[in-house]
Amino acid sequence: MTTPADELKAAADKLAPEPSQPPKLTDDYPDLEACYAHLLRTTAETCDAVTRHGLDLDESAHWLAPALAAARKINGGEQP
């Protein structure tokens, strides 16, 4: 079974490889795909933390729904 965190990580990997340091939005010419991939990865980490603590993920939660919808679009899946 694919989890929301798996979907987010897969989409991030499609956008940009995981860097050794997070990208910076304050650079003159930031790599926006790398920044967006970082956003998806950090959201995935939050999902993992929530489930690790025995809580159910609410895919419609304000902090998760937009990132998950974007990940599903990037991954070629259906949007909810």
Distance bins in CASP14 RR format, pairs under 12 A and 6 or more apart:
PFRMAT RR
TARGET T0000
AUTHOR 0000-0000-0000
RMODE 2
METHOD distances of the structure
MODEL  1
1 7 0 0 0 0 0 1 0 0 0 0 0
1 51 0 0 0 0 0 1 0 0 0 0 0
2 8 0 0 0 0 0 1 0 0 0 0 0
2 9 0 0 0 0 0 1 0 0 0 0 0
2 10 0 0 0 0 1 0 0 0 0 0 0
2 11 0 0 0 0 0 1 0 0 0 0 0
2 44 0 0 0 0 0 1 0 0 0 0 0
2 47 0 0 0 0 0 1 0 0 0 0 0
2 68 0 0 0 0 0 1 0 0 0 0 0
2 71 0 0 0 0 0 1 0 0 0 0 0
2 72 0 0 0 0 0 1 0 0 0 0 0
2 75 0 0 0 0 1 0 0 0 0 0 0
2 77 0 0 0 0 0 1 0 0 0 0 0
3 9 0 0 0 0 1 0 0 0 0 0 0
3 10 0 0 0 0 0 1 0 0 0 0 0
3 44 0 0 0 0 1 0 0 0 0 0 0
3 47 1 0 0 1 0 0 0 0 0 0 0
3 48 0 0 0 0 1 0 0 0 0 0 0
3 50 0 0 0 0 0 1 0 0 0 0 0
3 51 1 0 0 1 0 0 0 0 0 0 0
3 52 0 0 0 0 0 1 0 0 0 0 0
3 56 0 0 0 0 0 1 0 0 0 0 0
3 57 0 0 0 0 1 0 0 0 0 0 0
3 59 0 0 0 0 0 1 0 0 0 0 0
3 64 0 0 0 0 0 1 0 0 0 0 0
3 68 0 0 0 0 0 1 0 0 0 0 0
3 71 0 0 0 0 0 1 0 0 0 0 0
4 10 0 0 0 0 0 1 0 0 0 0 0
4 11 0 0 0 0 0 1 0 0 0 0 0
4 40 0 0 0 0 0 1 0 0 0 0 0
4 43 0 0 0 0 1 0 0 0 0 0 0
4 44 1 0 0 1 0 0 0 0 0 0 0
4 45 0 0 0 0 0 1 0 0 0 0 0
4 46 0 0 0 0 1 0 0 0 0 0 0
4 47 1 0 1 0 0 0 0 0 0 0 0
4 48 0 0 0 0 1 0 0 0 0 0 0
4 50 0 0 0 0 1 0 0 0 0 0 0
4 51 0 0 0 0 1 0 0 0 0 0 0
4 56 0 0 0 0 0 1 0 0 0 0 0
4 57 1 0 1 0 0 0 0 0 0 0 0
4 58 0 0 0 0 0 1 0 0 0 0 0
4 59 1 0 0 1 0 0 0 0 0 0 0
4 60 0 0 0 0 0 1 0 0 0 0 0
4 61 0 0 0 0 0 1 0 0 0 0 0
4 63 0 0 0 0 0 1 0 0 0 0 0
4 64 1 0 0 1 0 0 0 0 0 0 0
4 65 0 0 0 0 0 1 0 0 0 0 0
4 67 0 0 0 0 1 0 0 0 0 0 0
4 68 1 0 1 0 0 0 0 0 0 0 0
4 69 0 0 0 0 0 1 0 0 0 0 0
4 70 0 0 0 0 0 1 0 0 0 0 0
4 71 0 0 0 0 1 0 0 0 0 0 0
4 72 0 0 0 0 1 0 0 0 0 0 0
4 75 0 0 0 0 0 1 0 0 0 0 0
4 80 0 0 0 0 0 1 0 0 0 0 0
5 11 0 0 0 0 0 1 0 0 0 0 0
5 12 0 0 0 0 0 1 0 0 0 0 0
5 40 0 0 0 0 1 0 0 0 0 0 0
5 41 0 0 0 0 1 0 0 0 0 0 0
5 42 0 0 0 0 0 1 0 0 0 0 0
5 43 0 0 0 0 1 0 0 0 0 0 0
5 44 1 0 1 0 0 0 0 0 0 0 0
5 45 1 0 0 1 0 0 0 0 0 0 0
5 46 0 0 0 0 1 0 0 0 0 0 0
5 47 1 1 0 0 0 0 0 0 0 0 0
5 48 1 0 1 0 0 0 0 0 0 0 0
5 49 0 0 0 0 1 0 0 0 0 0 0
5 50 0 0 0 0 1 0 0 0 0 0 0
5 51 1 0 0 1 0 0 0 0 0 0 0
5 52 0 0 0 0 0 1 0 0 0 0 0
5 57 0 0 0 0 1 0 0 0 0 0 0
5 59 0 0 0 0 0 1 0 0 0 0 0
5 64 0 0 0 0 0 1 0 0 0 0 0
5 67 0 0 0 0 0 1 0 0 0 0 0
5 68 0 0 0 0 1 0 0 0 0 0 0
5 71 0 0 0 0 1 0 0 0 0 0 0
6 12 0 0 0 0 0 1 0 0 0 0 0
6 13 0 0 0 0 0 1 0 0 0 0 0
6 40 0 0 0 0 0 1 0 0 0 0 0
6 41 0 0 0 0 0 1 0 0 0 0 0
6 44 1 0 0 1 0 0 0 0 0 0 0
6 47 0 0 0 0 1 0 0 0 0 0 0
6 48 0 0 0 0 1 0 0 0 0 0 0
6 51 0 0 0 0 0 1 0 0 0 0 0
6 57 0 0 0 0 0 1 0 0 0 0 0
6 68 0 0 0 0 0 1 0 0 0 0 0
6 71 0 0 0 0 1 0 0 0 0 0 0
6 72 0 0 0 0 0 1 0 0 0 0 0
6 75 0 0 0 0 1 0 0 0 0 0 0
7 13 0 0 0 0 0 1 0 0 0 0 0
7 14 0 0 0 0 0 1 0 0 0 0 0
7 40 0 0 0 0 1 0 0 0 0 0 0
7 41 0 0 0 0 0 1 0 0 0 0 0
7 43 0 0 0 0 0 1 0 0 0 0 0
7 44 0 0 0 0 1 0 0 0 0 0 0
7 47 0 0 0 0 1 0 0 0 0 0 0
7 57 0 0 0 0 0 1 0 0 0 0 0
7 59 0 0 0 0 0 1 0 0 0 0 0
7 64 0 0 0 0 0 1 0 0 0 0 0
7 67 0 0 0 0 1 0 0 0 0 0 0
7 68 1 0 0 1 0 0 0 0 0 0 0
7 69 0 0 0 0 0 1 0 0 0 0 0
7 70 0 0 0 0 1 0 0 0 0 0 0
7 71 1 0 1 0 0 0 0 0 0 0 0
7 72 1 0 0 1 0 0 0 0 0 0 0
7 73 0 0 0 0 0 1 0 0 0 0 0
7 74 0 0 0 0 1 0 0 0 0 0 0
7 75 1 0 0 1 0 0 0 0 0 0 0
7 76 0 0 0 0 0 1 0 0 0 0 0
7 77 0 0 0 0 1 0 0 0 0 0 0
7 78 0 0 0 0 0 1 0 0 0 0 0
7 79 0 0 0 0 0 1 0 0 0 0 0
7 80 0 0 0 0 0 1 0 0 0 0 0
8 14 0 0 0 0 0 1 0 0 0 0 0
8 15 0 0 0 0 0 1 0 0 0 0 0
8 36 0 0 0 0 0 1 0 0 0 0 0
8 37 0 0 0 0 1 0 0 0 0 0 0
8 38 0 0 0 0 0 1 0 0 0 0 0
8 39 0 0 0 0 1 0 0 0 0 0 0
8 40 1 0 1 0 0 0 0 0 0 0 0
8 41 1 0 0 1 0 0 0 0 0 0 0
8 42 0 0 0 0 1 0 0 0 0 0 0
8 43 1 0 1 0 0 0 0 0 0 0 0
8 44 1 1 0 0 0 0 0 0 0 0 0
8 45 0 0 0 0 1 0 0 0 0 0 0
8 46 0 0 0 0 1 0 0 0 0 0 0
8 47 1 0 0 1 0 0 0 0 0 0 0
8 48 0 0 0 0 1 0 0 0 0 0 0
8 57 0 0 0 0 0 1 0 0 0 0 0
8 59 0 0 0 0 0 1 0 0 0 0 0
8 63 0 0 0 0 0 1 0 0 0 0 0
8 64 0 0 0 0 1 0 0 0 0 0 0
8 65 0 0 0 0 0 1 0 0 0 0 0
8 66 0 0 0 0 0 1 0 0 0 0 0
8 67 1 0 0 1 0 0 0 0 0 0 0
8 68 1 0 0 1 0 0 0 0 0 0 0
8 69 0 0 0 0 0 1 0 0 0 0 0
8 70 0 0 0 0 1 0 0 0 0 0 0
8 71 1 0 1 0 0 0 0 0 0 0 0
8 72 0 0 0 0 1 0 0 0 0 0 0
8 74 0 0 0 0 1 0 0 0 0 0 0
8 75 0 0 0 0 1 0 0 0 0 0 0
9 15 0 0 0 0 0 1 0 0 0 0 0
9 18 0 0 0 0 1 0 0 0 0 0 0
9 37 0 0 0 0 1 0 0 0 0 0 0
9 38 0 0 0 0 0 1 0 0 0 0 0
9 40 1 0 0 1 0 0 0 0 0 0 0
9 41 1 0 0 1 0 0 0 0 0 0 0
9 42 0 0 0 0 0 1 0 0 0 0 0
9 43 0 0 0 0 1 0 0 0 0 0 0
9 44 1 0 1 0 0 0 0 0 0 0 0
9 45 0 0 0 0 1 0 0 0 0 0 0
9 47 0 0 0 0 1 0 0 0 0 0 0
9 48 0 0 0 0 1 0 0 0 0 0 0
9 67 0 0 0 0 0 1 0 0 0 0 0
9 68 0 0 0 0 0 1 0 0 0 0 0
9 71 0 0 0 0 1 0 0 0 0 0 0
9 74 0 0 0 0 0 1 0 0 0 0 0
9 75 0 0 0 0 0 1 0 0 0 0 0
10 37 0 0 0 0 0 1 0 0 0 0 0
10 40 0 0 0 0 1 0 0 0 0 0 0
10 41 0 0 0 0 0 1 0 0 0 0 0
10 44 0 0 0 0 1 0 0 0 0 0 0
10 68 0 0 0 0 0 1 0 0 0 0 0
10 70 0 0 0 0 0 1 0 0 0 0 0
10 71 1 0 0 1 0 0 0 0 0 0 0
10 72 0 0 0 0 1 0 0 0 0 0 0
10 74 0 0 0 0 1 0 0 0 0 0 0
10 75 1 0 1 0 0 0 0 0 0 0 0
10 76 0 0 0 0 0 1 0 0 0 0 0
10 77 0 0 0 0 0 1 0 0 0 0 0
11 33 0 0 0 0 0 1 0 0 0 0 0
11 36 0 0 0 0 1 0 0 0 0 0 0
11 37 1 0 0 1 0 0 0 0 0 0 0
11 38 0 0 0 0 0 1 0 0 0 0 0
11 39 0 0 0 0 0 1 0 0 0 0 0
11 40 1 0 1 0 0 0 0 0 0 0 0
11 41 0 0 0 0 1 0 0 0 0 0 0
11 43 0 0 0 0 1 0 0 0 0 0 0
11 44 0 0 0 0 1 0 0 0 0 0 0
11 67 0 0 0 0 1 0 0 0 0 0 0
11 68 0 0 0 0 1 0 0 0 0 0 0
11 69 0 0 0 0 0 1 0 0 0 0 0
11 70 1 0 0 1 0 0 0 0 0 0 0
11 71 1 1 0 0 0 0 0 0 0 0 0
11 72 1 0 0 1 0 0 0 0 0 0 0
11 73 0 0 0 0 1 0 0 0 0 0 0
11 74 1 1 0 0 0 0 0 0 0 0 0
11 75 1 0 1 0 0 0 0 0 0 0 0
11 76 0 0 0 0 1 0 0 0 0 0 0
11 77 0 0 0 0 0 1 0 0 0 0 0
12 18 1 0 0 1 0 0 0 0 0 0 0
12 19 0 0 0 0 0 1 0 0 0 0 0
12 23 0 0 0 0 0 1 0 0 0 0 0
12 33 0 0 0 0 1 0 0 0 0 0 0
12 34 0 0 0 0 1 0 0 0 0 0 0
12 35 0 0 0 0 0 1 0 0 0 0 0
12 36 1 0 0 1 0 0 0 0 0 0 0
12 37 1 0 1 0 0 0 0 0 0 0 0
12 38 1 0 0 1 0 0 0 0 0 0 0
12 39 0 0 0 0 1 0 0 0 0 0 0
12 40 1 1 0 0 0 0 0 0 0 0 0
12 41 1 0 1 0 0 0 0 0 0 0 0
12 42 0 0 0 0 1 0 0 0 0 0 0
12 43 0 0 0 0 1 0 0 0 0 0 0
12 44 1 0 0 1 0 0 0 0 0 0 0
12 45 0 0 0 0 0 1 0 0 0 0 0
12 67 0 0 0 0 1 0 0 0 0 0 0
12 70 0 0 0 0 0 1 0 0 0 0 0
12 71 1 0 0 1 0 0 0 0 0 0 0
12 74 0 0 0 0 1 0 0 0 0 0 0
12 75 0 0 0 0 0 1 0 0 0 0 0
13 33 0 0 0 0 0 1 0 0 0 0 0
13 34 0 0 0 0 0 1 0 0 0 0 0
13 37 1 0 0 1 0 0 0 0 0 0 0
13 38 0 0 0 0 0 1 0 0 0 0 0
13 40 0 0 0 0 1 0 0 0 0 0 0
13 41 0 0 0 0 1 0 0 0 0 0 0
13 44 0 0 0 0 0 1 0 0 0 0 0
13 71 0 0 0 0 0 1 0 0 0 0 0
13 74 0 0 0 0 1 0 0 0 0 0 0
13 75 0 0 0 0 1 0 0 0 0 0 0
14 33 0 0 0 0 1 0 0 0 0 0 0
14 36 0 0 0 0 0 1 0 0 0 0 0
14 37 0 0 0 0 1 0 0 0 0 0 0
14 40 0 0 0 0 1 0 0 0 0 0 0
14 41 0 0 0 0 0 1 0 0 0 0 0
14 70 0 0 0 0 0 1 0 0 0 0 0
14 71 0 0 0 0 1 0 0 0 0 0 0
14 72 0 0 0 0 0 1 0 0 0 0 0
14 73 0 0 0 0 0 1 0 0 0 0 0
14 74 1 0 1 0 0 0 0 0 0 0 0
14 75 1 0 0 1 0 0 0 0 0 0 0
14 76 0 0 0 0 1 0 0 0 0 0 0
15 23 0 0 0 0 0 1 0 0 0 0 0
15 31 0 0 0 0 1 0 0 0 0 0 0
15 32 0 0 0 0 1 0 0 0 0 0 0
15 33 1 0 1 0 0 0 0 0 0 0 0
15 34 1 0 0 1 0 0 0 0 0 0 0
15 35 0 0 0 0 1 0 0 0 0 0 0
15 36 1 0 1 0 0 0 0 0 0 0 0
15 37 1 0 1 0 0 0 0 0 0 0 0
15 38 0 0 0 0 1 0 0 0 0 0 0
15 39 0 0 0 0 1 0 0 0 0 0 0
15 40 1 0 0 1 0 0 0 0 0 0 0
15 41 0 0 0 0 1 0 0 0 0 0 0
15 70 0 0 0 0 1 0 0 0 0 0 0
15 71 0 0 0 0 1 0 0 0 0 0 0
15 73 0 0 0 0 0 1 0 0 0 0 0
15 74 1 0 0 1 0 0 0 0 0 0 0
15 75 0 0 0 0 0 1 0 0 0 0 0
16 22 0 0 0 0 0 1 0 0 0 0 0
16 23 0 0 0 0 1 0 0 0 0 0 0
16 30 0 0 0 0 0 1 0 0 0 0 0
16 31 1 0 0 1 0 0 0 0 0 0 0
16 32 0 0 0 0 1 0 0 0 0 0 0
16 33 1 0 1 0 0 0 0 0 0 0 0
16 34 1 0 1 0 0 0 0 0 0 0 0
16 35 0 0 0 0 1 0 0 0 0 0 0
16 36 1 0 0 1 0 0 0 0 0 0 0
16 37 1 0 1 0 0 0 0 0 0 0 0
16 38 0 0 0 0 1 0 0 0 0 0 0
16 39 0 0 0 0 0 1 0 0 0 0 0
16 40 0 0 0 0 1 0 0 0 0 0 0
16 41 0 0 0 0 1 0 0 0 0 0 0
16 74 0 0 0 0 0 1 0 0 0 0 0
17 23 0 0 0 0 0 1 0 0 0 0 0
17 31 0 0 0 0 0 1 0 0 0 0 0
17 33 0 0 0 0 0 1 0 0 0 0 0
17 34 0 0 0 0 1 0 0 0 0 0 0
17 37 0 0 0 0 1 0 0 0 0 0 0
17 38 0 0 0 0 0 1 0 0 0 0 0
17 41 0 0 0 0 0 1 0 0 0 0 0
18 34 0 0 0 0 1 0 0 0 0 0 0
18 37 1 0 0 1 0 0 0 0 0 0 0
18 38 0 0 0 0 1 0 0 0 0 0 0
18 40 0 0 0 0 0 1 0 0 0 0 0
18 41 1 0 0 1 0 0 0 0 0 0 0
18 42 0 0 0 0 0 1 0 0 0 0 0
18 44 0 0 0 0 0 1 0 0 0 0 0
18 45 0 0 0 0 0 1 0 0 0 0 0
19 31 0 0 0 0 1 0 0 0 0 0 0
19 33 0 0 0 0 0 1 0 0 0 0 0
19 34 1 0 0 1 0 0 0 0 0 0 0
19 35 0 0 0 0 0 1 0 0 0 0 0
19 37 0 0 0 0 1 0 0 0 0 0 0
19 38 1 0 0 1 0 0 0 0 0 0 0
19 41 0 0 0 0 0 1 0 0 0 0 0
20 34 0 0 0 0 0 1 0 0 0 0 0
21 34 0 0 0 0 0 1 0 0 0 0 0
21 38 0 0 0 0 1 0 0 0 0 0 0
22 30 0 0 0 0 0 1 0 0 0 0 0
22 31 0 0 0 0 0 1 0 0 0 0 0
22 34 0 0 0 0 1 0 0 0 0 0 0
22 35 0 0 0 0 1 0 0 0 0 0 0
22 37 0 0 0 0 0 1 0 0 0 0 0
22 38 1 0 1 0 0 0 0 0 0 0 0
22 39 0 0 0 0 1 0 0 0 0 0 0
22 41 0 0 0 0 1 0 0 0 0 0 0
22 42 0 0 0 0 1 0 0 0 0 0 0
22 45 0 0 0 0 0 1 0 0 0 0 0
23 29 0 0 0 0 0 1 0 0 0 0 0
23 30 1 0 0 1 0 0 0 0 0 0 0
23 31 1 0 1 0 0 0 0 0 0 0 0
23 32 0 0 0 0 1 0 0 0 0 0 0
23 33 0 0 0 0 1 0 0 0 0 0 0
23 34 1 0 1 0 0 0 0 0 0 0 0
23 35 1 0 1 0 0 0 0 0 0 0 0
23 36 0 0 0 0 1 0 0 0 0 0 0
23 37 0 0 0 0 1 0 0 0 0 0 0
23 38 1 0 1 0 0 0 0 0 0 0 0
23 39 0 0 0 0 1 0 0 0 0 0 0
23 41 0 0 0 0 0 1 0 0 0 0 0
23 42 0 0 0 0 0 1 0 0 0 0 0
24 30 1 0 0 1 0 0 0 0 0 0 0
24 31 0 0 0 0 1 0 0 0 0 0 0
24 32 0 0 0 0 0 1 0 0 0 0 0
24 34 0 0 0 0 1 0 0 0 0 0 0
24 35 0 0 0 0 1 0 0 0 0 0 0
24 38 0 0 0 0 1 0 0 0 0 0 0
25 31 0 0 0 0 1 0 0 0 0 0 0
25 32 0 0 0 0 1 0 0 0 0 0 0
25 34 0 0 0 0 0 1 0 0 0 0 0
25 35 1 0 1 0 0 0 0 0 0 0 0
25 36 0 0 0 0 0 1 0 0 0 0 0
25 38 0 0 0 0 1 0 0 0 0 0 0
25 39 0 0 0 0 1 0 0 0 0 0 0
26 35 0 0 0 0 0 1 0 0 0 0 0
27 34 0 0 0 0 0 1 0 0 0 0 0
27 35 0 0 0 0 1 0 0 0 0 0 0
29 35 0 0 0 0 0 1 0 0 0 0 0
30 36 0 0 0 0 0 1 0 0 0 0 0
30 38 0 0 0 0 0 1 0 0 0 0 0
31 37 0 0 0 0 1 0 0 0 0 0 0
31 38 0 0 0 0 1 0 0 0 0 0 0
32 38 0 0 0 0 0 1 0 0 0 0 0
32 39 0 0 0 0 0 1 0 0 0 0 0
33 39 0 0 0 0 0 1 0 0 0 0 0
33 40 0 0 0 0 0 1 0 0 0 0 0
33 74 0 0 0 0 0 1 0 0 0 0 0
34 40 0 0 0 0 0 1 0 0 0 0 0
34 41 0 0 0 0 0 1 0 0 0 0 0
35 41 0 0 0 0 0 1 0 0 0 0 0
35 42 0 0 0 0 0 1 0 0 0 0 0
36 42 0 0 0 0 0 1 0 0 0 0 0
36 43 0 0 0 0 0 1 0 0 0 0 0
36 66 0 0 0 0 0 1 0 0 0 0 0
36 67 0 0 0 0 1 0 0 0 0 0 0
36 70 1 0 0 1 0 0 0 0 0 0 0
36 71 0 0 0 0 0 1 0 0 0 0 0
36 74 0 0 0 0 1 0 0 0 0 0 0
37 43 0 0 0 0 0 1 0 0 0 0 0
37 44 0 0 0 0 0 1 0 0 0 0 0
37 67 0 0 0 0 0 1 0 0 0 0 0
37 70 0 0 0 0 0 1 0 0 0 0 0
37 71 0 0 0 0 0 1 0 0 0 0 0
37 74 0 0 0 0 1 0 0 0 0 0 0
38 44 0 0 0 0 0 1 0 0 0 0 0
38 45 0 0 0 0 0 1 0 0 0 0 0
38 67 0 0 0 0 0 1 0 0 0 0 0
39 45 0 0 0 0 0 1 0 0 0 0 0
39 46 0 0 0 0 0 1 0 0 0 0 0
39 63 0 0 0 0 0 1 0 0 0 0 0
39 64 0 0 0 0 0 1 0 0 0 0 0
39 66 0 0 0 0 1 0 0 0 0 0 0
39 67 1 0 0 1 0 0 0 0 0 0 0
39 68 0 0 0 0 0 1 0 0 0 0 0
39 70 0 0 0 0 1 0 0 0 0 0 0
39 71 0 0 0 0 0 1 0 0 0 0 0
39 74 0 0 0 0 0 1 0 0 0 0 0
40 46 0 0 0 0 0 1 0 0 0 0 0
40 47 0 0 0 0 0 1 0 0 0 0 0
40 64 0 0 0 0 0 1 0 0 0 0 0
40 66 0 0 0 0 0 1 0 0 0 0 0
40 67 1 0 1 0 0 0 0 0 0 0 0
40 68 0 0 0 0 1 0 0 0 0 0 0
40 69 0 0 0 0 0 1 0 0 0 0 0
40 70 1 0 0 1 0 0 0 0 0 0 0
40 71 1 0 1 0 0 0 0 0 0 0 0
40 72 0 0 0 0 0 1 0 0 0 0 0
40 73 0 0 0 0 0 1 0 0 0 0 0
40 74 0 0 0 0 1 0 0 0 0 0 0
40 75 0 0 0 0 0 1 0 0 0 0 0
41 47 0 0 0 0 0 1 0 0 0 0 0
41 48 0 0 0 0 0 1 0 0 0 0 0
41 67 0 0 0 0 0 1 0 0 0 0 0
41 71 0 0 0 0 0 1 0 0 0 0 0
42 48 0 0 0 0 0 1 0 0 0 0 0
42 49 0 0 0 0 0 1 0 0 0 0 0
42 63 0 0 0 0 0 1 0 0 0 0 0
42 64 0 0 0 0 0 1 0 0 0 0 0
42 67 0 0 0 0 1 0 0 0 0 0 0
43 49 0 0 0 0 0 1 0 0 0 0 0
43 50 0 0 0 0 0 1 0 0 0 0 0
43 57 0 0 0 0 0 1 0 0 0 0 0
43 59 0 0 0 0 0 1 0 0 0 0 0
43 61 0 0 0 0 0 1 0 0 0 0 0
43 62 0 0 0 0 0 1 0 0 0 0 0
43 63 1 0 0 1 0 0 0 0 0 0 0
43 64 1 0 0 1 0 0 0 0 0 0 0
43 65 0 0 0 0 0 1 0 0 0 0 0
43 66 0 0 0 0 1 0 0 0 0 0 0
43 67 1 0 1 0 0 0 0 0 0 0 0
43 68 1 0 0 1 0 0 0 0 0 0 0
43 69 0 0 0 0 0 1 0 0 0 0 0
43 70 0 0 0 0 1 0 0 0 0 0 0
43 71 0 0 0 0 1 0 0 0 0 0 0
44 50 0 0 0 0 0 1 0 0 0 0 0
44 51 0 0 0 0 0 1 0 0 0 0 0
44 57 0 0 0 0 0 1 0 0 0 0 0
44 64 0 0 0 0 0 1 0 0 0 0 0
44 67 0 0 0 0 1 0 0 0 0 0 0
44 68 0 0 0 0 1 0 0 0 0 0 0
44 71 0 0 0 0 1 0 0 0 0 0 0
45 51 0 0 0 0 0 1 0 0 0 0 0
45 52 0 0 0 0 0 1 0 0 0 0 0
45 67 0 0 0 0 0 1 0 0 0 0 0
46 52 0 0 0 0 0 1 0 0 0 0 0
46 53 0 0 0 0 0 1 0 0 0 0 0
46 55 0 0 0 0 0 1 0 0 0 0 0
46 57 0 0 0 0 1 0 0 0 0 0 0
46 61 0 0 0 0 0 1 0 0 0 0 0
46 63 1 0 0 1 0 0 0 0 0 0 0
46 64 1 0 0 1 0 0 0 0 0 0 0
46 67 0 0 0 0 1 0 0 0 0 0 0
46 68 0 0 0 0 0 1 0 0 0 0 0
47 53 0 0 0 0 0 1 0 0 0 0 0
47 54 0 0 0 0 0 1 0 0 0 0 0
47 55 0 0 0 0 0 1 0 0 0 0 0
47 56 0 0 0 0 0 1 0 0 0 0 0
47 57 1 0 1 0 0 0 0 0 0 0 0
47 58 0 0 0 0 0 1 0 0 0 0 0
47 59 0 0 0 0 1 0 0 0 0 0 0
47 61 0 0 0 0 0 1 0 0 0 0 0
47 63 0 0 0 0 1 0 0 0 0 0 0
47 64 1 0 0 1 0 0 0 0 0 0 0
47 67 0 0 0 0 1 0 0 0 0 0 0
47 68 0 0 0 0 1 0 0 0 0 0 0
47 71 0 0 0 0 0 1 0 0 0 0 0
48 54 0 0 0 0 0 1 0 0 0 0 0
48 55 0 0 0 0 0 1 0 0 0 0 0
48 57 0 0 0 0 1 0 0 0 0 0 0
49 55 0 0 0 0 1 0 0 0 0 0 0
49 57 0 0 0 0 0 1 0 0 0 0 0
50 56 0 0 0 0 1 0 0 0 0 0 0
50 57 1 0 1 0 0 0 0 0 0 0 0
50 58 0 0 0 0 1 0 0 0 0 0 0
50 59 0 0 0 0 0 1 0 0 0 0 0
50 61 0 0 0 0 1 0 0 0 0 0 0
50 63 0 0 0 0 0 1 0 0 0 0 0
50 64 0 0 0 0 1 0 0 0 0 0 0
51 57 1 0 0 1 0 0 0 0 0 0 0
51 58 0 0 0 0 0 1 0 0 0 0 0
51 64 0 0 0 0 0 1 0 0 0 0 0
55 61 0 0 0 0 0 1 0 0 0 0 0
56 64 0 0 0 0 0 1 0 0 0 0 0
57 63 0 0 0 0 0 1 0 0 0 0 0
57 64 1 0 0 1 0 0 0 0 0 0 0
57 65 0 0 0 0 0 1 0 0 0 0 0
57 67 0 0 0 0 0 1 0 0 0 0 0
57 68 0 0 0 0 1 0 0 0 0 0 0
58 64 1 0 0 1 0 0 0 0 0 0 0
58 65 0 0 0 0 1 0 0 0 0 0 0
58 68 0 0 0 0 0 1 0 0 0 0 0
59 65 1 0 0 1 0 0 0 0 0 0 0
59 66 0 0 0 0 0 1 0 0 0 0 0
59 67 0 0 0 0 0 1 0 0 0 0 0
59 68 1 0 1 0 0 0 0 0 0 0 0
59 69 0 0 0 0 1 0 0 0 0 0 0
59 71 0 0 0 0 0 1 0 0 0 0 0
59 72 0 0 0 0 0 1 0 0 0 0 0
59 79 0 0 0 0 0 1 0 0 0 0 0
59 80 1 0 0 1 0 0 0 0 0 0 0
60 66 0 0 0 0 0 1 0 0 0 0 0
60 68 0 0 0 0 1 0 0 0 0 0 0
60 69 0 0 0 0 0 1 0 0 0 0 0
60 80 0 0 0 0 1 0 0 0 0 0 0
61 67 0 0 0 0 0 1 0 0 0 0 0
61 68 0 0 0 0 1 0 0 0 0 0 0
62 68 0 0 0 0 0 1 0 0 0 0 0
64 70 0 0 0 0 0 1 0 0 0 0 0
64 71 0 0 0 0 0 1 0 0 0 0 0
64 72 0 0 0 0 0 1 0 0 0 0 0
64 80 0 0 0 0 0 1 0 0 0 0 0
65 71 0 0 0 0 0 1 0 0 0 0 0
65 72 0 0 0 0 0 1 0 0 0 0 0
65 79 0 0 0 0 0 1 0 0 0 0 0
65 80 1 0 0 1 0 0 0 0 0 0 0
66 72 0 0 0 0 0 1 0 0 0 0 0
66 73 0 0 0 0 0 1 0 0 0 0 0
66 79 0 0 0 0 0 1 0 0 0 0 0
66 80 0 0 0 0 0 1 0 0 0 0 0
67 73 0 0 0 0 0 1 0 0 0 0 0
67 74 0 0 0 0 0 1 0 0 0 0 0
68 74 0 0 0 0 0 1 0 0 0 0 0
68 75 0 0 0 0 0 1 0 0 0 0 0
68 77 0 0 0 0 0 1 0 0 0 0 0
68 78 0 0 0 0 0 1 0 0 0 0 0
68 79 0 0 0 0 1 0 0 0 0 0 0
68 80 1 0 0 1 0 0 0 0 0 0 0
69 75 0 0 0 0 0 1 0 0 0 0 0
69 76 0 0 0 0 0 1 0 0 0 0 0
69 77 0 0 0 0 0 1 0 0 0 0 0
69 78 0 0 0 0 1 0 0 0 0 0 0
69 79 1 0 1 0 0 0 0 0 0 0 0
69 80 1 0 0 1 0 0 0 0 0 0 0
70 76 0 0 0 0 0 1 0 0 0 0 0
70 77 0 0 0 0 0 1 0 0 0 0 0
70 79 0 0 0 0 1 0 0 0 0 0 0
70 80 0 0 0 0 0 1 0 0 0 0 0
71 77 0 0 0 0 1 0 0 0 0 0 0
71 78 0 0 0 0 0 1 0 0 0 0 0
71 79 0 0 0 0 1 0 0 0 0 0 0
71 80 0 0 0 0 0 1 0 0 0 0 0
72 78 1 0 0 1 0 0 0 0 0 0 0
72 79 1 0 1 0 0 0 0 0 0 0 0
72 80 1 0 0 1 0 0 0 0 0 0 0
73 79 1 0 1 0 0 0 0 0 0 0 0
73 80 0 0 0 0 0 1 0 0 0 0 0
END
